[in-house]
Amino acid sequence: MLDEAREYVEGRYVSSLEAIPRIRCYDLQRMSHAVEVLPVHEKDQHHCTYDETHDAESVVARNQKTKLISFFLACAQGLTGIDGVPAKNCLYLDFPQYFRFDQKTKLWVGRKNHIKVIGRIDSVSPRQKERFYIRTLLCHKYGPTSFEDLRTAHGTLYPTYEEAALSMGLHVGLHGRTAARTVCQHLGALLPANTRALFDQFKADFMDKRLRDLRRCNVALPQPLSEDMMLGKAMFYTLKSIDNCFQHHRLSLLDYPTLPQLHEFEVFRDLGERQLLDDPRSRLYVIETSYTRAALDDVLAT
């Protein structure tokens, strides 16, 4: 008789992701903590689900409340969670520990029982500036009552969430170690507070190798370039390299108007190359073409 259950167990492929928890005897059921996903959105920019048969007014009315909006409302109303913890004393991230989200009313209500739960705020790309800084502020500001209150710092209502985060010290600094509480400073991916100051700080390091290469090649030119010309040429290729890095993140130098721009140094781009092309007597040209056909054939054969 065919034992299908045994055949399945013996024949099923078990990947490393499944095997390791079993080898180490980890609990596979009844995990210790539930995870509450907490959305992040701009004002009136939350996701709505609807049926095409529904009219616009009913769709808007039904989707007025989200976990974030209800969090603001709970803080404004001064609700109290389990163990008497006030909503005003909670971060958005910690809110699910003391309150639960009622799916029927779309409101947060105080928990009656201690439940192991962890809040997890949606990740946001730094390219989505407003949402990124909303998330940053939510991770550090206790008990905000509205989007306007969220971007209020030290009694001042800032026009953008970025400015509010900067005023609270939640932005990237430029002193010594380029570190802050919220983001690691990486020009191509994240958002430094002052990109021009950051560039000026490391400009000499960016240009050092290019200048050494240019000075080494400059002696081969019939009419050597001046130091200013070599500096301009090194700056062009430095900016070009930075721009290429930006392209990988769907950005460009134009997104950072305080930085030097490629077009400002375009005039230095072909300095020197034209001399090498026009003058076959230049030493660099001679070095690059000083091989025999037999030597070339040997290289190609290998």
Residue, then its C-alpha position, 0 to 999 in steps of 0.5 A: m500500500l502506498d503511504e502518501a504521507r510518508e512519501y511526501v515527508e521523505g521526498r520533500y525538499v527542505s531548504s536551509l531557511e526551513a532546516i535551521p529552525r528545526i535543527r536548532c529546535y526553535d519554536l515554529q508556532r505560538m511565537s512570542h510577539a505579534v507585530e503591528v504594522l504602522p503606516v506612514h503617509e502625508k496629510d490626505q495622502h493615505h491609501c484608499t481601497y474602493d469598489e468602482t460602484h461606490d461614489a467618491e463621497s462614500v469612499v472618502a468618508r469610509n477612508q478618513k481614518t488610518k492608524l496614523i490619523s487615529f494616533f494623532l486623535a488619541c493623543a489630542q483626546g488624552l486617551t489612557g492605555i493599559d497601566g494608565v499610560p497616557a497617549k501623550n507619553c507614547l511614541y508612534l512606534d510604542f503605541p501598540q504596546y498600550f493600545r489596540f487598533d479597533q478595525k470596526t471603528k478605526l480608532w485606537v482604544g486602551r488595552k485591557n490585557h498585557i499582550k506581547v506586541i511590537g510596533r513596526i513603522d513602514s520603511v520609507s525611501p529617503r528619496q520620498k523626502e516628506r514621508f521620510y521626515i514624517r517617519t523620522l519625527l514619529c520615531h522621536k516626537y512623543g504624543p503629536t496631535s496632528f500633522e501640523d503639531l508633528r512639524t512644530a519644534h520649540g514652539t515654531l511651526y515649520p513649513t516642511y518636516e525636514e526643517a522641523a527635523l533639522s531644528m530638533g537635531l534629527h538631521v545629519g551633522l558635519h562635525g568629525r564623525t558624520a553621524a546622527r541619531t536618525v540617518c547615516q551620512h551617505l551623499g548618494a543615498l541619504l540626505p545631509a543637512n548641508t551638501r556643499a559643506l560636505f563636498d568642500q570637506f572632502k573635495a581635496d580627497f576626491m581630487d587628489k588621485r585625479l590631480r596626480d594622474l593629470r600631472r603625470c600625463n601633463v609632461a607628455l603634452p607639447q604645451p603643458l596645462s597650467e595648474d589652474m587648468m588641471l584643477g578645473k579638469a580634475m574638478f570636472y571628472t570628480l563631479k562626473s564621478i559623483d554624478n555617476c553615483f547619483q545616477h544609480h539612485r535615480l538622482s543627479l547633481l541637479d538635485y543638489p543645486t548648492l553643489p558645483q555643477l558639471h556645466e560650470f567645468e565643461v570647458f576643461r573637459d577636453l583640455g590636453e586630449r586634443q593635443l595628444l590627438d593632433d600631435p603624434r610626436s607627444r611622448l604619451y602617444v609614442i608610449e601607447t603605440s610603441y609595440t610591434r605587430a608580432a608583440l600584439d599578435d602574441v598578446l591576442a593569442t593568449 
